[in-house]
Amino acid sequence: MEQVLDFRHSVPDTRQLRHAFGCFATGVTVVTTRTPTNKLKGLTANSFSSVSLDPPLVLWSLRLNAPSCQSFRSSGWFAVNVLGAHQQALSRHFATPSPDKFANIPHAYGLGGCPILPDCLACFECSTESAIESGDHIIFIGRVNRATYREGKPLIFSAGRYCVPEVLADSGADAAPRGVKESAYAAAGEVR
Ligand SMILES: Cc1cc2nc3c(=O)[nH]c(=O)nc-3n(C[C@H](O)[C@H](O)[C@H](O)COP(=O)(O)O)c2cc1C
């Protein structure tokens, strides 16, 4: 049954709104940083999005009252680790508050000293271009200084649950000639 949330004359019901937002399926990332005092921070985030190809920009948003907020504000660098379908446990781990989330988690160090998680589908190493407070979140826009990626199944978050993708018939690269698809997006000014 369709639900209608009308916020014009009432305080938003955030639980219901969360359900509405949850209709938009996303990938799952772990965004990491290193503070000026060398503390490692990271959290699960599905607010990630690409912004621009040239220059290469991405964004993600963080709850202003998250314990890690000040760390991301002060760092100047962050890394977006895009999780694969095999990394659900990692997503749960980084979504749970803890003083040292990296204690038993294998990681390397990337640009700005940010932790890089192994076996991810992609990693975007970014310098913070701008940080914009909006509502109860802060939006970080990052310039991608280095990107790595490989093939694999992404972890998906939809309606509050972890999922794996199912490819539909006639939906792949063969569904339309590649050149046609790309030029149609280019004409519309889309990055994807
Ligand atoms: C799938 C998923 C996606 C999430 N996405 C975000 C997000 O985009 N921004 C955010 O502030 N919190 C998000 N969270 C919640 C944070 O991961 C969680 O609050 C975490 O504990 C914050 O890290 P901190 O406690 O170290 O600050 C998400 C949680 C899950 C499970």
The ligand as an ORCA input file, in Angstrom:
! r2SCAN-3c Opt
* xyz 0 1
  C      24.436      0.350      5.303
  C      24.724      1.529      6.215
  C      24.951      2.779      5.649
  C      25.232      3.887      6.455
  N      25.464      5.091      5.873
  C      25.755      6.177      6.636
  C      26.032      7.429      6.015
  O      26.049      7.564      4.802
  N      26.321      8.472      6.841
  C      26.329      8.362      8.210
  O      26.560      9.368      8.892
  N      26.074      7.161      8.822
  C      25.806      6.083      8.056
  N      25.592      4.864      8.645
  C      25.704      4.746     10.110
  C      27.171      4.719     10.557
  O      27.909      3.701      9.895
  C      27.280      4.475     12.069
  O      26.522      5.461     12.740
  C      28.717      4.489     12.565
  O      28.771      3.983     13.888
  C      29.321      5.876     12.600
  O      30.699      5.754     12.910
  P      31.295      6.418     14.253
  O      30.425      5.896     15.384
  O      32.702      5.909     14.308
  O      31.217      7.899     14.061
  C      25.296      3.738      7.869
  C      25.066      2.474      8.436
  C      24.788      1.386      7.618
  C      24.572      0.022      8.231
*
